[in-house]
């Protein structure tokens, strides 16, 4: 008999008060006290109107850790903390955890202080939340777990704050550089990324009342064999290859902002939609025998409204058109929270009272790290 896996609840944690476009530079800070020349252009393109930062707007200090934000999302899955006693698996993911060691799941488990359980941490960029979800899904399918929690969290503001770029800017000034402002591939991301956490409770039984989401399948593909790294941190790109932060002195890491998040925008624009939509979905359609009529909702994670029409056109290109009427996104209100985004979208839809038994969702989660992509199918029960 086939064992099914259900998402019984979803929750989110969004730190502090909402931050609108006019407030964000005051909170993230101005590098060298100078306003970003790229900010307004990027915000017009990405369509994000508000987001959240784990930064106290009064003191300017970080007032959450990544692990604490993740733990807040996990607690929100349950009516009371004692309900966490029977969690047998905790899977936690983040693009940039608070530390290199120990792993992120260890820190989240410590914050939660629930009894001993299996812990697993997955890494990556936007896709790591889904790889975490797949671990929990397969664990339940195999009969190794009956109550798993998955959480994805991002604290982009911790690496996007102006203080992280002051050493680099000062080095340029001292070197009499003509243009000491930040390089576009770094400044661009300061206005694209934000903070948040999303969590899911998975079991082998649907909720006794109300809806659940049956997790039917998750398929993912990496195209790192075809393309070089596009989005990265803790490295510098030299002749198409990444040179690790461990190869630099402490002084060089500051002077070149080696630990900052960077993105090769040209490589991104030339490849991300073609690879993560067309090349990935073609394989899955063949494997799963999918039909557009099968789906009531399409839930795409994209970093910017700039990609919305491009994603749609790529679906058309492979004869798998999903009209905008089926799309659900909350990018403009919740921001781009990386690996947490898919959970934050699903949570809003799950609690919207719009879903009806039998409806089916197709979720799309790409990442530009070195070009990977996942799709998953959920059914409302």
C-alpha positions as CSV (number, residue, x, y, z in Angstrom):
1,X,0.0,0.0,0.0
2,X,1.4,3.4,-1.0
3,X,2.1,5.7,1.9
4,X,1.0,9.3,1.3
5,X,2.6,12.4,2.8
6,X,0.6,15.4,3.9
7,X,1.4,19.0,4.8
8,X,-0.8,19.5,7.8
9,X,0.1,23.1,8.6
10,X,2.2,26.0,7.3
11,X,3.5,29.0,9.2
12,X,5.7,32.1,8.7
13,X,7.9,34.4,10.7
14,X,8.5,37.9,9.3
15,X,10.7,40.1,11.6
16,X,9.8,43.5,12.8
17,X,7.5,46.0,11.1
18,X,7.0,46.1,7.3
19,X,9.5,48.2,5.4
20,X,8.4,50.1,2.3
21,X,10.6,51.2,-0.6
22,X,11.2,54.7,0.9
23,X,12.4,53.3,4.2
24,X,14.7,50.4,3.1
25,X,17.9,52.4,2.5
26,X,17.6,54.1,5.9
27,X,17.5,50.6,7.6
28,X,20.1,48.9,5.4
29,X,22.3,52.0,5.5
30,X,24.0,54.0,2.8
31,X,27.5,52.8,1.8
32,X,29.9,55.6,2.5
33,X,26.9,57.8,3.4
34,X,26.0,57.9,-0.3
35,X,22.6,57.0,-1.8
36,X,22.6,54.0,-4.2
37,X,22.3,55.1,-7.8
38,X,20.8,51.7,-8.7
39,X,18.1,51.4,-6.1
40,X,15.3,53.2,-7.8
41,X,15.8,51.4,-11.1
42,X,15.9,48.0,-9.5
43,X,12.8,48.6,-7.4
44,X,10.9,49.7,-10.5
45,X,11.8,46.5,-12.2
46,X,11.3,44.0,-9.4
47,X,7.9,45.1,-8.4
48,X,8.5,44.6,-4.7
49,X,6.6,47.2,-2.6
50,X,7.4,46.1,0.9
51,X,9.5,43.6,2.8
52,X,10.9,42.7,6.3
53,X,14.3,43.1,7.8
54,X,15.7,41.6,11.1
55,X,17.1,45.0,12.0
56,X,15.8,47.2,14.7
57,X,14.7,50.3,12.9
58,X,15.6,52.5,15.9
59,X,19.1,51.2,16.8
60,X,20.0,49.8,13.4
61,X,21.2,46.6,15.1
62,X,20.3,43.1,14.0
63,X,17.7,41.9,16.5
64,X,17.2,38.3,15.3
65,X,19.6,35.5,14.4
66,X,18.7,33.3,11.5
67,X,18.2,30.3,13.8
68,X,15.9,32.3,16.1
69,X,13.8,33.5,13.2
70,X,13.5,29.8,11.9
71,X,12.5,28.7,15.4
72,X,9.8,31.4,15.6
73,X,8.3,30.0,12.4
74,X,8.4,26.4,13.7
75,X,6.7,27.4,17.0
76,X,3.9,29.0,15.0
77,X,3.0,25.6,13.6
78,X,1.7,24.5,16.9
79,X,-0.9,25.8,19.4
80,X,1.5,25.3,22.3
81,X,5.2,24.4,22.6
82,X,4.3,21.1,24.2
83,X,2.9,20.0,20.9
84,X,6.5,19.9,19.6
85,X,7.3,16.9,21.9
86,X,6.6,14.3,19.2
87,X,8.6,15.8,16.3
88,X,10.9,13.0,15.1
89,X,12.6,14.9,12.3
90,X,13.7,18.5,12.0
91,X,15.0,19.6,8.6
92,X,16.3,23.2,8.4
93,X,17.7,25.1,5.5
94,X,19.2,28.5,4.7
95,X,21.4,30.1,2.0
96,X,23.5,31.8,4.7
97,X,23.3,30.4,8.2
98,X,24.6,32.3,11.2
99,X,27.8,30.3,11.3
100,X,29.9,27.9,9.2
101,X,29.8,25.2,11.9
102,X,27.7,23.6,13.5
103,X,25.0,23.1,10.9
104,X,21.9,25.3,10.8
105,X,19.5,22.6,12.0
106,X,21.6,22.1,15.2
107,X,21.1,25.8,16.0
108,X,17.4,25.8,15.3
109,X,17.0,22.6,17.4
110,X,18.8,24.4,20.2
111,X,16.5,27.4,19.9
112,X,13.4,25.2,20.0
113,X,14.7,23.1,22.9
114,X,12.4,20.2,21.9
115,X,13.4,16.6,22.8
116,X,16.1,14.8,20.9
117,X,15.2,14.1,17.3
118,X,16.8,13.5,13.9
119,X,18.1,16.8,12.5
120,X,19.2,17.5,8.9
121,X,20.4,20.7,7.2
122,X,20.3,21.3,3.5
123,X,22.3,24.0,1.8
124,X,22.1,25.9,-1.5
125,X,20.3,29.1,-2.5
126,X,16.6,29.3,-3.2
127,X,16.3,25.6,-3.8
128,X,17.5,24.4,-0.4
129,X,14.1,24.9,1.2
130,X,12.7,22.4,-1.3
131,X,15.5,19.9,-0.8
132,X,14.8,20.1,2.9
133,X,11.1,19.4,2.1
134,X,12.0,16.4,-0.1
135,X,14.2,14.9,2.7
136,X,11.2,15.0,5.1
137,X,8.8,13.7,2.4
138,X,11.0,10.7,1.6
139,X,11.6,10.0,5.3
140,X,7.9,9.7,5.8
141,X,7.4,7.7,2.6
142,X,10.1,5.3,3.9
143,X,8.3,4.9,7.2
144,X,11.3,6.4,9.1
145,X,9.2,9.4,10.3
146,X,5.6,10.1,11.2
147,X,5.9,13.8,12.2
148,X,8.5,16.0,10.5
149,X,9.1,19.7,10.5
150,X,10.7,21.6,7.7
151,X,11.8,25.2,8.0
152,X,13.6,27.5,5.5
153,X,14.9,30.9,6.7
154,X,16.8,33.8,5.3
155,X,18.5,36.7,7.0
156,X,19.7,38.6,3.9
157,X,19.9,41.9,5.8
158,X,22.8,40.6,7.9
159,X,25.1,40.5,4.8
160,X,23.4,43.4,2.9
161,X,23.8,46.1,5.6
162,X,26.1,49.0,4.6
163,X,28.6,48.2,7.3
164,X,29.7,45.1,5.4
165,X,30.9,47.2,2.5
166,X,32.7,50.1,4.3
167,X,36.1,48.3,4.2
168,X,35.8,47.8,0.5
169,X,34.8,51.3,-0.2
170,X,37.5,52.8,2.0
171,X,40.1,50.6,0.3
172,X,38.9,52.1,-3.1
173,X,39.2,55.6,-1.7
174,X,42.7,54.9,-0.4
175,X,43.6,53.5,-3.7
176,X,42.4,56.7,-5.4
177,X,39.8,54.7,-7.4
178,X,37.8,57.0,-9.7
179,X,34.5,55.2,-8.8
180,X,34.5,54.0,-5.2
181,X,30.8,53.1,-5.3
182,X,29.7,49.4,-5.0
183,X,29.9,47.2,-8.0
184,X,26.5,46.6,-9.5
185,X,26.4,42.8,-8.9
186,X,26.5,43.6,-5.2
187,X,24.4,46.7,-5.0
188,X,21.7,45.1,-7.2
189,X,21.1,42.4,-4.6
190,X,20.7,44.8,-1.7
191,X,17.4,45.9,-3.2
192,X,16.3,42.4,-4.2
193,X,16.5,40.3,-1.0
194,X,14.8,40.4,2.4
195,X,14.3,38.4,5.6
196,X,11.7,35.8,6.5
197,X,11.1,32.2,7.5
198,X,8.5,29.6,6.5
199,X,7.8,26.2,8.1
200,X,5.7,23.1,7.3
201,X,4.5,20.2,9.4
202,X,4.4,16.9,7.5
203,X,2.8,13.7,8.7
204,X,1.5,10.4,7.1
205,X,-2.1,11.3,7.9
206,X,-4.4,14.2,6.7
207,X,-5.9,16.6,9.2
208,X,-9.0,15.1,10.8
209,X,-10.9,18.3,9.9
210,X,-10.2,21.1,7.5
211,X,-7.8,20.9,4.5
212,X,-4.4,19.3,4.1
213,X,-2.0,19.4,1.2
214,X,-1.0,15.9,-0.1
215,X,2.6,16.1,-1.4
216,X,2.5,14.1,-4.5
217,X,6.1,14.5,-5.8
218,X,9.1,16.8,-6.0
219,X,11.5,16.7,-8.9
220,X,14.7,18.7,-9.2
221,X,17.5,19.0,-11.6
222,X,21.0,20.7,-11.5
223,X,22.6,22.1,-14.6
224,X,26.0,22.8,-13.0
225,X,27.5,20.6,-15.7
226,X,26.5,23.1,-18.3
227,X,27.0,26.6,-16.6
228,X,29.3,28.3,-14.3
229,X,28.3,29.8,-10.9
230,X,25.9,32.8,-11.2
231,X,25.0,33.7,-7.6
232,X,27.6,33.2,-4.8
233,X,28.9,34.4,-1.5
234,X,32.2,33.7,0.2
235,X,34.1,33.6,-3.0
236,X,35.3,35.8,-5.9
237,X,34.8,34.8,-9.6
238,X,38.1,34.6,-11.4
239,X,38.1,33.5,-15.1
240,X,34.7,31.8,-14.7
241,X,35.7,29.8,-11.6
242,X,35.1,30.6,-7.9
243,X,38.1,31.4,-5.7
244,X,37.2,30.5,-2.1
245,X,37.3,33.0,0.8
246,X,39.8,30.7,2.4
247,X,42.3,31.7,-0.3
248,X,42.2,35.4,0.8
249,X,43.7,37.1,3.9
250,X,41.5,38.7,6.4
251,X,42.5,42.1,5.0
252,X,41.6,41.1,1.4
253,X,38.2,39.7,2.5
254,X,37.3,43.1,3.8
255,X,38.8,45.1,0.9
256,X,37.0,43.0,-1.7
257,X,33.8,42.2,0.3
258,X,34.5,38.6,-0.4
259,X,31.7,37.4,2.0
260,X,29.0,39.5,0.3
261,X,26.4,38.0,-2.0
262,X,27.0,38.6,-5.7
263,X,25.2,37.7,-8.9
264,X,26.4,37.6,-12.5
265,X,23.4,39.5,-13.9
266,X,24.3,38.9,-17.5
267,X,24.6,35.1,-17.0
268,X,21.4,35.2,-15.0
269,X,19.3,37.0,-17.7
270,X,20.7,34.8,-20.5
271,X,20.0,31.5,-18.9
272,X,17.8,31.4,-15.8
273,X,14.3,31.1,-17.3
274,X,15.3,28.9,-20.2
275,X,17.1,26.4,-17.9
276,X,14.9,26.5,-14.9
277,X,11.6,26.4,-16.7
278,X,12.0,24.9,-20.2
279,X,14.8,22.5,-19.7
280,X,13.6,21.3,-16.3
281,X,9.9,21.1,-17.0
282,X,10.3,19.3,-20.3
283,X,12.0,16.5,-18.4
284,X,9.3,16.4,-15.7
285,X,6.4,16.5,-18.2
286,X,7.8,13.4,-19.9
287,X,8.4,11.6,-16.6
288,X,5.1,12.5,-15.0
289,X,2.8,12.8,-18.1
290,X,1.6,16.2,-17.0
291,X,-1.1,18.2,-18.6
292,X,-1.9,21.9,-18.0
293,X,-5.6,21.0,-17.3
294,X,-4.4,19.0,-14.3
295,X,-3.6,22.2,-12.3
296,X,-5.8,24.8,-10.6
297,X,-2.9,26.8,-9.3
298,X,0.6,27.7,-10.5
299,X,2.9,28.9,-7.6
300,X,6.1,30.3,-9.0
301,X,9.0,31.6,-7.1
302,X,10.8,34.4,-9.0
303,X,13.1,37.0,-7.6
304,X,11.6,39.9,-9.6
305,X,8.5,40.9,-11.5
306,X,11.0,41.4,-14.4
307,X,10.9,37.6,-14.8
308,X,7.1,37.1,-14.7
309,X,6.4,37.5,-18.4
310,X,9.6,35.6,-19.2
311,X,8.4,32.6,-17.2
312,X,5.0,32.7,-18.9
313,X,6.6,32.8,-22.3
314,X,8.9,29.9,-21.4
315,X,5.8,27.8,-20.5
316,X,4.3,28.7,-23.9
317,X,7.5,27.8,-25.6
318,X,7.2,24.2,-24.4
319,X,3.5,24.0,-25.0
320,X,2.6,24.1,-21.3
321,X,0.7,27.4,-21.0
322,X,-0.6,28.2,-17.5
323,X,-2.7,31.4,-17.8
324,X,-2.0,34.2,-15.3
325,X,-5.4,33.5,-13.7
326,X,-4.0,30.4,-12.2
327,X,-0.9,32.1,-10.8
328,X,-0.4,32.9,-7.1
329,X,2.5,35.0,-5.7
330,X,3.0,37.5,-2.9
331,X,6.3,38.8,-4.0
332,X,5.2,42.5,-3.9
333,X,4.0,42.3,-0.2
334,X,6.4,39.7,1.4
335,X,9.6,40.4,-0.7
336,X,12.0,37.9,-2.1
337,X,12.9,35.7,0.9
338,X,14.9,33.1,-1.1
339,X,14.5,29.5,0.1
340,X,11.7,30.6,2.4
341,X,9.6,32.1,-0.4
342,X,7.8,29.0,-1.4
343,X,6.7,28.3,2.1
344,X,5.6,31.9,2.6
345,X,3.5,31.7,-0.5
346,X,1.9,28.4,0.3
347,X,1.1,29.5,3.9
348,X,-0.9,32.5,2.6
349,X,-2.8,30.4,0.1
350,X,-3.3,27.5,2.7
351,X,-4.9,29.9,5.1
352,X,-6.8,32.0,2.6
353,X,-10.0,29.7,2.7
354,X,-9.9,29.7,-1.1
355,X,-8.7,26.1,-1.5
356,X,-11.1,23.3,-2.2
357,X,-10.6,19.5,-2.0
358,X,-9.3,18.1,-5.2
359,X,-7.6,21.2,-6.4
360,X,-4.0,20.7,-7.6
361,X,-1.0,23.0,-7.4
362,X,2.2,23.1,-9.5
363,X,5.0,24.8,-7.7
364,X,8.2,26.2,-9.4
365,X,11.3,26.9,-7.4
366,X,14.5,27.9,-9.3
367,X,17.9,29.0,-8.1
368,X,20.6,30.8,-10.0
369,X,23.5,29.6,-7.7
370,X,24.7,27.3,-10.4
371,X,21.4,26.9,-12.1
372,X,19.1,24.3,-10.5
373,X,15.4,24.0,-10.5
374,X,12.5,22.1,-8.8
375,X,8.9,21.6,-9.5
376,X,6.4,19.9,-7.1
377,X,2.8,18.8,-7.2
378,X,0.4,19.3,-4.2
379,X,-3.2,18.2,-4.0
380,X,-5.8,19.7,-1.6
381,X,-7.5,17.0,0.5
